[in-house]
Amino acid sequence: MDKQVTIIPDHLLSLAKQPEIVVIPDNDQAWAYGEKTDPTQFCPSTSTIQVKESFDLKNDPEKWMVHERVHAMLHALGVDQYANKENPYPTNTVEQWAFKTQFFHLIKEGVSIEQIKTDPKFETLKKSFQHSPEVLVSYFHEAKDEWNRQNESVKINDPLAR
């Protein structure tokens, strides 16, 4: 039986209302989740994407903005953002969609799981892998499978590829 891959397609992310981006000083108490090391976070109470001041929005090698845009889109659709005992982080539905979509975009750029685990430019994502290695590895592989399916579909439907 084939698993259902939950990746938000680019055209849906593009159609969604883009949330406001708020820059937060790195040492500000407004960083809501205490020990959170991610350079970005979606804030459901204000429907904004908060970005640490030191984060380079133009060069986002880890695709955190894609991840947060998924959170924003699902929030706008009324999907509950929070993990709980029944659906802990990162296995709750919203995090599944966010991570798988983030990984899909990284894979699209040719990033391998080995690069994420070893390249310093993926340091924050590497920490997420250390927190929940089996879960995130499975999300990466599902995103990779979806990327391969889409590429195969393009080859089949492209008369020049024959």
PyMOL commands that set and color helices and strands:
alter all, ss='L'
color gray80, all
select helices_A, chain A and resi 10-15+64-76+93-108+113-118+120-131+133-157+159-161
alter helices_A, ss='H'
color red, helices_A
select strands_A, chain A and resi 20-24+40-43+48-52
alter strands_A, ss='S'
color yellow, strands_A
deselect
rebuild
show_as cartoon
